[in-house]
């Protein structure tokens, strides 16, 4: 029996070695050359398709400034539209993010499964004939622009805010959405403000509205905030209701 096993083992070793050699000799496709940048917390991947070896897995750029692969589903960032893509549509908010850093405060949160009747909230953008109208915005983040006083979350908490959009505007191809907002506080006080948000459009119809604020707080008598620089980031992700 032994005299048969030895030749058999020898043959297996030879076959295994041949297989490894075949693997070594098989040309390895070269990955595409990429340049990665970070804009407002989003990873933008600029792809050179020269060496993709015909795999067809490389996403082409819409324009030189819009090159992107964001996940395995081939969803891409697209250039800003001529008109606001959310005009006349209703959206669920699937994620709301906020972070704040200042000389005396640092906190952040992400709402993806907020426990409420409305989940993480919603955003509705009505039509007014052929014009932009009003709408509603309910979210756990507090959309404000600022440079002097820090822009915090409502009561410094992950807390739903039910806001009325009295009017919204959008500059053609600008990627900037302007909202005029009314908000009634718990004690019945009406607060009104205007906010500009950056619109990021994705090829699957998803929208992101974001605000990056940075400034310097001078503090002083009566101020609740320390003197020094601060910055905050806010982002909400909108998926159209079906």
Secondary structure, DSSP 4 states (H G I P E B T S, - for coil): -HHHHHHHHHHHHHHHHHHHHHHHHSPPPPPPEEEEEEETTEEEEEEEGGGSTT-S-SPPPSBTTB----STT---EEPPPSS-TTTT-EEEEEEEEEEEEESS-EEEEEESS--STTTT-EEEEEEETTEEEEEEEEESS-----SSS--PPGGGS---EEEEEEEEEE-TTT-EEEEEEEEE-TTS-EEEEEEEEEEEEETTS-EEEEEEEEEEE---TT-SS-SEEEEEEEEEEEEE--
